[in-house]
């Protein structure tokens, strides 16, 4: 199974279009140690020809252009695509808007939780994906599902599971507990290649690691995990936004309640941060934060990164 990181940044990318924070400014100035990044997404294939996307970012057109494996095949007619399915982990704008890039009457399948599919159904702009060519399939929580698209079995199964998180910003209900969040608003994915038994976990958004999630993570071979913020209040301190990571539904990397500490005793063989915000100092390859994460056995995901299982 081949995994390609199409985009490793959180919403807005790196640099973010309207951000003049120190890190966005540094990447624009091409300061050594700062690498541009597009918004969060992975591509996965069992055979190297037919591909599934995990989330569909606003930067998808650029990501396809930067990834030859996702270009139309030269032996398959004037219009074709190796993208056969898209699996969505939540309804965040940075994970669903890229679907609009795939609107040219091209067959593929969309998978998501009932909550996320309801969000697509409620927004008529997604009807540019004709349902006779782009079926929408519910991913039941806790039940492995064989992924197919355009009449092909992709040789991959996905088991979706709820993780602590919150509803997308534009769906928040300020008067409701937890802003109206419910199970299925944010999910993680166990992606398995049945032919080999190899699997990895993809959790780009997570507010906390509770007991059930710890049990699921324990002993995993590869985990792509939410790396949004290094410290909970970093955006406040940098003057970028009046919100903490916790308020946005993302746990921080550092500290006793952070992901480094939570993973320390879980025995995960390979740990990769993705969905990294432009404020996060791990994006500076020479920073103390970067060294701390790497010393704890973490890799910092980057656009174009490949992982083979």
N, C-alpha and C positions, 0 to 999 in steps of 0.2 A: 504494500500500500504506500502510495506516494502522497505526501502532504506538502502543499506550498502555501506559505504565508503571503497572501495578496496584499493585505494591509495590516499594519501593526499598531496604528495610533487609535486613540479614542475619537469621539465625535469632534469634527473640525479639522482633524489631521494635524500634521506637524510640518511647517508652521500653519497655525490656524489663520484664516483669511483676515480676521480683524484683530489679531493679537500682536501687540508689540512688547510682550513680556520678554524677559532676558533670554529665554531659550528660543522662542520663535524668532527673535531678532538675530540670535547667533546662527541659527540654521539658514536664515536668509543671507547672512553675510558670509556663509560658507566657512564658518569657523571650524577648524579641525576638531573632530570628535563629535560633531552633530550631524545626524543623517536624516534627510527628509523622510516622512512616512505618510502613507495614505490611511484611510479609515478602515477599521477592523473587519477582516474577512479571511477565510481560509478556502483553499480548493483541495479536493481529495479525489484520488482515483485508484481503483484496484488494478486497472490494466494499462494506464498511461495514455489512453485514447479518449475514454468517456469520463467526464468529470462532474462532480457535485460541488456546489458552493455552500459553505457554512456562513450564512449571512450575506447580504447583498448591499454593499456600502454605496454612498453617493459617488464614490470615486471608481465605480466598477468599470466604466469605459476605459479609463486610464489603466486600471489594473489588467484588463484584458489585453490592451495594446502592449503592456510591459511583459506579458506572459505568453510566449509562443505556443505553449501547450493548449491555450484557450482560443487560439485563432481558428477560423474555419479550415477544415481539412481540404487539401488540394484535390482529393479523389472523391469528393462527395457532393458535387454539384455547385451551382453558382451561389446558393444560399444554404448555409448549414452552420452548426455550432457544436463543439464537443461538450458544451454545458448542457447536461441532461436533467439536473435537479438543483433546487435551491432549498436549503433547510434554514429556518429562522429561529433564533433563540429568544428573541423578544420583539416588541413592537417599536423599539427606539428608532428614531429617524435614521441614525447612522447605520442601522442594520436592515432596513426595508426599502429605502428610497431607490437603491440601485436596481430594483426590479423594473423600474421605468425604462432603464437602458436596454432591457431585453424584450421590447415591445413589438418587434418587427415580425409578427406572425410566426415565430419560431417555437416549435414544440419543446416543452420541458415541463417538469412538475415542481410545484411548490409544496413544502411541508412545514407545518408549524403547530403549536398548541391551539386548542380551541379559542383561547383568549386572543392570540395573535391573528388567527384567521378571521375572527370577528372584526378585528381592527381593519384588516384589508377589505372585508366585505362592506364595512361602513364608509369607506372612502372610495368614491366612484372613479377617481383617477386611476386606480389599479385595474379598472375594467379595460384598459388598453391592452391587457393580457387576456386575449380571448379565451374563455373557459373551455371551449372545445379543443384548444391546443395546449392550454396551460392549466391543468387541473390543480385544485387546491386540496391537499390531503392532511387530515388531522394526525398528529403524532400523539398517541395516547401515552400518558406518563407511566413509566415502569414496564412498558411492553415493547420488546424489540420489534422494529419494523423494517422490512426489506425495502430498500430504496430503488425506485425505477423511474424512468422518464423517457419520453419519445419512443415508447415501445421496447425499451431495453432494461434488463435487470443489471444494475450497476455492480453487483457482487459485494455489496456493503449493506450492513444493517445498522440502524440507529436506535438506541434506547434513550428516550428523553426522560429527564427527572427534574423535579422542581428544586430550585436553590433559593436561599434567602435573597430577596431583592425587592424591587418596587415597580409599579406600573410606569410606563413611559411618561415623560414630563408633560406632553400635550394631552394626556389622558387623566392627569391627576384630578382628584376631587378633594379640595382643601378641607371640606367639612367631614370627610369620612376617615375612619381610623386607617392609619398607614397610607393615607391619600388614595384610598380605594384599591390598594393592591390586593391581588388574590393569587392563589397557586396557579402556575402556568403563565403568569406575566413574565417571569424570567425562568429559563430552563437551562440546564446543562445537557450535554450530549455525550453518550458513550458510543463511539464509532468503531465498528468491528468488521473485519474482513473474514467471513466464515470459512473461506477456503484455507486460511492459515491460522485462524484463531487470534491473530494480532489485533490489538485495539488501543485506542487512546481516548482521553477525555478532553472535551472542549467546554470551557466555562469562562466566557469573556466578560460576564457581568455577575458579581456576587457581593452581597452585603455582609456576609459573615459565614464562617465555617462552623456549622452546628454538628451535632452527633451523627445524624444520618449521612451528611456529606463527608464527614471524616471517614466513616466506614466505607463509603464508596471510593474515596481517594486512596485509601490505604493499599500500598503495594502496587499501584498503577505503574505501567511502563513509561508512559508519556502523558503529561498534562499541560495543556495550554490554558493559562489562568489569567483572570482579571488583574492587570497591573496598572489600573487607572492612576492612582495617587501613591506617592511614597509616604506622606503624612496626611492625616485627615484634614488638616487646616491649611494646606499649602497654597490653595488658590486664594484664601482670605489673606494670607501673609504676603502674597505676591500682588495683591490688588486686582486680581483677575475676575473674581466672582464671590458674591456674598453667600456661599454655600460650602458646607463641609462635604467630604466624601460620603459620610453616613447619610446625610440628607439626600444625596443623589443616588443612593443605593449601591455604593461601592466601598469595599473594605480597603484599608491602606496596606501598604507593603511592610512598613517598619513597625516597631514597637511590640509590646506584649500581646496586643490584640490584632496584630497584623498577620499577613499571609506567610511571611518567612517563619515566624514563630509557630503558626498553626501547622505548617507542613513539616516542621523539624522532626517529628516523630512518626510520620506517616509512611516512610520508606518508599517514596515515589522516586523512580529511577531517573527520570528526566523531567525537569520543570522549566517551563518557558512562559515568560510574561508577554501578554498581548493586550490590546486595548489600553495603550499607555497615553495618558494625557500630556498635552504640551507643557504643562507645569511641572511634570515629574522629573526630578534631577537624574534619574537613571538614564535619561536620554542623552546626558552628557557622558561620553565614554570615559572621561577622565575624572569624574566626580567621586566623592566619598560614598555617595549613595549607590553608585554603580558598583564600586568595589565591595560594598557591604552585601549587595544582592548576589554578586558572583561568588563571593567567599562562602555564602550559604548554599551554593550549588545551583543557583538559578541562572538561566540564560535570558537575555533581553531580546525578544523577537524583533525581526526587521523585515521589511518588504523584500520579497524574493527568497527568503529563507526556505530551505528544503529539509524535510524530515522523511526518512524512509523506514518503514517497519516491515 
